[in-house]
């Protein structure tokens, strides 16, 4: 359940806010605003309203936070829609649920409070529209439409796509990722040379990206002039080449029909991993030393739990960690155990020899379960399951099993099995983690 919290002191969340006044007579009110903050989905983001469109939160502040799905709710609002035609919603801080990194950006969107606002999206694309709109002289409906048209033309997206959820459309997703990582690369080159508040740098960069229609060379020149700094040629060349590499990779992925839209969170994490390396290279670069572009070699297959896939679903990592609470399998651990509770009974079969306890975890259960004696399969053998009909108590049909590495019994492999067939040999395991990785 979301709660709307009225903070009497704006400095608890946002700084430098100016006051705005509300009239109490003859108001037409906007009662609630519901939506999502997404780059990936931002957990714990702080949101506030800017009804006078001055770029700061109203005072007293009407604030709320997002949940783990990035969702937020402003309720019991009292906005005079006769006088307030457009408002800005500002979101900052929190954690990106895809990358598990602190979200160090501020995102905004502009909405009409008189309309139905039950599905508002705040994203890097709506933020760019908001920046263009807030830079305009007349902050009215015409200015908002002009801002939408400008961003639509620059990004090559239909205007209606700008307000949609990037995590639900691969084309919107790729543009959003391109924009975010372009900003991060340029910010890295700037922040390493400046002692200013990074927020000032980031907001100025957004304006220059718009003014120069994402022409990186012109944007860099403008930022050098704005802040009286010099970005070396090797860094400028690297930034431009890395952005080209990113664009090409994203374009290729967007055209690949085998890409599952449900894997965009994994794709974002994989891209972020490569771009983090690129930013680190830029941070450590010295004058006149060439900087090698970080290749982004991501395919749909590489983000769908391939062997030792460290880029997999957060659930995989959590589940594999959960199995660590039980004694690890070893070749000498051959004790046969009877388990009277067969509701979670499951065994692993192979042509190999040996029996042992198998640690098993159902994501829908609070704790891992240890089933009855099982024949295990060591690496290089085919895994398959033999099970009784009680496994249907596991609604999502997913289990995790930890097994030892054949060459070193201190290293343990974690496999994910999808119980999607009653034919044991059709059930395949995917190695998702090793104990040393988690």
N, C-alpha and C positions, 0 to 999 in steps of 0.2 A: 504494500500500500504506500502510495506517495503522500507526502505531507508538505504543505506549503508553510514555510517558516518565515516569519517576519522578523528580520534583524533590525534592531534600532540603531546599530552602529555599522555602517557600511564597511568600515576598515577591517572587519572580521573576514570579509571575502574579497572585496574589490576596493581599490584605492582611488582617491582623487575624484570622488563622485560629487556631482552637483545636485541641488535639490530641485524638485518639481512640485507643483501644486495641483490639487485635484478639486474640482467643484463638486458639490454634493446635490445640487438641485437639477431636476429634469434630466438625469443621466440615463443613457442607454448603455447597459453594461455588457462587457465581454466576460463571461463567467469562468471559462477554463481554456487552457491551451495544453495540448498533449502532443508529444512527439518523441524524436530520437536524435541523439548527438552521435555522429558517425564519421570516423575516418577509417579504422575499425570502430566497433562500438565502444564508446568511452564510458567506463565505469567510474562513478563518483565525481563526475564533472559538476562544477558549480555554475548555476545559471541565474541570470537576473534580467530584468526588463529595463529597456531604455525607451520611455514613451515620448521624450522630447527630442530624441534623435541627436543628442550631442556627444555620443560616443562613450558615455559613462552611465553607470547604474542610477536609477531613480533613488531618491531618498524620501521617506524611509524605504529601505530596499525590500522588494518582493523577490524572494529567492527560493530555489529548490535545487535538488541534486538528481543526477541520473542513477539508475540501478545498474546491475551487471550487464544488462542488455542494452544499455545506452538510453533507456526510456526515461522520460521525465513528465511531470504534470504540474502545471500551475492551476490551482483551483480557487474558487471564491474570489475571483478578480473583480475589481471595481474600476473599470476603464470607461470614460465618457467617449463613446464612439462618435458622438456628434462633433466633438472637438479633436479627438485623436484618431486620425485616419490611418496612420501607419505607425508601427512600433518595431524596435529592434530587440531581438533576444540574443543575449551574449552568453557564451559558454567557455569555460576555461578549466584547466587542471584536470585531475582524474588519471585514470590508467587505461591505455588502449588494450582492450581485451584480446585482440589478435596477437600483438607483439609482447604484451605484458610489460610494456615500458611506460614510464610516466609521460603523460600527454602534456607537452610544454607549449601548446599553442592556444590561441584564442580564436574561436569560430563564432560567426554571427549569421543571422538571417533576418530578413525584413518581412513582416506579415501585416495583413489588414485585420485588426481585432474585431471588426464587425462580421467577418466571415467565419465559416466553420473551420476551426483550427484543431481538429482531432488527430491529424496525421502530419505534423510539421517535421521537416527534416532540416537539421543543422549540419552542414558538411563543408569541406573545403570549397565546393562550388558555390553554395549559397553564400559563403563568406566572401568570395570574390565579388559576387553581385552586391552584397552589402557594402563592401569597400567602395565600389564604383558609385553606388547610390549616395552614401554618406559624404562623398567628395563633391557631390553636385550642389549647385546653388539653391535650387528649388526642390526640396525633399517631398515630392508629391507623387501621385500615381504615374504621371508621365515620366518623371525622373526614374522611377523604379522600372518601368518598361524599357526605358533607354538603357539602363544598367544591364537588364537581362539580355537585351539585344546585343550589347557590346560584348559581354562575356560569352554569349552563344556564338558569336562570330569568331572571337579569338580562339575558343576551344574547339570549334567545329562540331558543336552539339546542338540539337534542337532546343529551343528555349524551354520547352516543357520538361526537358530532362534535367535541367539545373536544380530543380526542387525535389528530385527523386532520390531514393536511397542508393548510394554507390555500391553497397554490398548486395544489391539485388539485380544488378545489370552490369555485365562485363564491360560494355563500352563506357558507361559512366564511371565505373571503377577504374579503368585504365587512365582516363583523363584526370581523375582525382589523385591517383597515385603519382602520375607524371607531375602534376602541379605541386604536390606536397614535397616530393623529393627534389624537385628543381629549387624550391624555396630553401630546403635544408642545406643543399650544397652551397648556394650563394651565401646563406646565413653563416655557414662555417667559415667561409673566407672573410666575411666581414667581422664577425664576433672575435676572431683571433687577433684582430687589429684594433678593436675598439673596447673601451671600458664603459660604454653606455648601457643603460637598461636594454636588455635584448628585446623587450616588447616594442620599444621605439624603433629599433632596427627592423623588426619583423613587419610592423605596420607600414613603415615607409617602403619596404621592399614590395609589399602587395600593391601599393599604389603605382610603383614604377613598372612592375610586371604588366599592369593594366595599360599604363600610358604608352609602353613600348611594345604592346601586344606580344609578350613573351619572347621578344628578340633578346637573347641572352647577352650578346655583345653590347647592345645599347643599354640594357638594364645595368650591366656592370659599370659602364662608363658613368651612368647617372648616379649610381650609388657611390662611386669614387668621388664625384663632384659634391654630392650631398654631405658626405662625411669627411671630405678632404683627406682621403687615403689613396694608396696605390696598391692595386692587386697585381702581382707579378704575372708575366706572360705565361709562365708554366702552369700557374693555377687557373688562369682564365681558359687556357687550352684544355686543361683537364676537365674543368666544369662543363664546357661545351661538349666535349667528346663523351663524357660520362652520361650526360643528358641524352645524347643521341643513342648511346647503348641502351639506356633505359627505355626510350621511346620505341626502339626497334623490338626489344624484348616484349614490351607490353602489347605492341601492335600484333606481333606474332601470336601471342597467347590469346588475344581477343578474336583472332581469326580461326583458332583451333576449336573445332566443334566437339572435340572429346573432353574439353574442360567442363567440369561439373561446377555449376554456379554455387553449389553449396560448399565448395572448397575455397571460396574467395578469401576467407579468413586465413587459411593456410598459405595461399598465394601471397597475401599481404605480408605475412611473417617471413616468407622466403625472400621476397623482394627487399624487405627491411634489413635482413641479414646481410645481403650483398651491398646495399647502399650504406649500411653502417661502416663497412670496411672502406668504402669509397670516401666517406666523410672523415674517417680516421686518417687515411692517406693524405687528404687535403689538410687536415689539422697539423700533421707532422711534416708537411712539405717544406723544403728549403728553396731559396731563390735559385732559379736557373737549372734546377734538377728536374728532368722529365718525370712525370707521374704516370704510371701505367694504369690504363683504364681497367676497372673491375668488370669482368665479363659476367653477364647475367644469363646463366644457362639453366633456365627453369622450364620444365615441361609439365603438362598436366599429370604425367605419370610420376614425376619427381615429388609431387605434393600429395600423393595418395598413399602414403604409408609404405614406401619401398623399404628395402632392407636397411636397418640402422637409420631410419628416417628421424632425424632430430627436429624436423620442421613440422611434425605431425600435430594432431589435435591435442589440445591441453589435457583433455580427458585421458588420453593414452599415457601421458607422463604421470598424471595423478594416480591412475590405476596401477601402473607398474610400480610406483613408489609404495602403494598400499600393500602390495604383495610382500614387501620387504619385512613385514612384521612377523613372518613365519620362518622357520628354519629353512635354509637354502638346500636345494637338492645337491647331493654329492653321490659319487659312485658307491660309497660305503654305506650310505643311508638307505638301507633296503628293508627297513622295518615295515611289515605289513600291518595296516591299521584297519579296524572295522569301524564303520560309522553308521550308527543306527538310524540317523537322519538321512534318508536317501533322497530327500527332496532336492538336495543340491549335488547328488552323486553324479560324477562324470569321470570317465577314464580316457587316457590317451594310449593308443595302440600303435605298435610298430612291429617290424620283423626282428628288431634287435632284442637283446636280453636285458634283464634287470627290472626291478620294480622299485618304486620310491614314492614318497609323498609328493604331491603336486600342489603348489600354492595357486589358488584360483581366486579371482575377484570378479564379482558381478557389479557393474556400475550402479545398479539399482539397489544394491544392498549396502548397509551401513559399514559392515566389516567384511574382510576377505573370508572365504570359506576354505576349509581343508577337507576335501572329499575322501572317500574310502580309497583303499590301495589302488594304485594305478600303474600301468606299465608306461614308462616314459620313452620319449623319442629324443635321442641326442642329435646335435647338428649333423647335417648331411643326410639325414633320413627324412622320409616323408611323414609329416604329422597328419593324423586324422583321429576323429573321435568315435568312441563307442559310448552311448549314453542311454539312460532310461528315460521314460517319458516325463519324468518330473522336472526336467530342465525348462519346461514351459513356464515355470514360476519366474523365469528371467525374462521379463516382457520385451526388452530391447535386443535379446538374442546375442548379446556380446559378452565374452569372458576374456580374462587376461591370465596368462600362465607364465611363471618364472621358471626357467630351466638353467642348468649349468652349462658353461662353455666347456667343450670337450677337452681342450688343451690346458685349461686353467680353471680349476674349480672355484676360484675366487671371483671369477667374472661370470655374471649371470645374464642370460638373454630373456627378454620379455616379449611374449607373443600375444597378439590379439587374434581371437577367433570369432568369426561371425557364424552363429549356429543357424544357417539359412537352408539347411537341407536335412531330411531324415536319412539320407544316404551318407554314412560316416565318411566314405572316401571322397565325397564332394565338398567336405568342409575343410577349408584351407586356412592355415595360420600365417600371419604376417608378422615378421620380426620388427618391432617398433622401437625398442630401446635395449641397451645393455646396461647392466647395473653400474658400470663405471661411468656411463653417460648421465646418469640421473642422480 
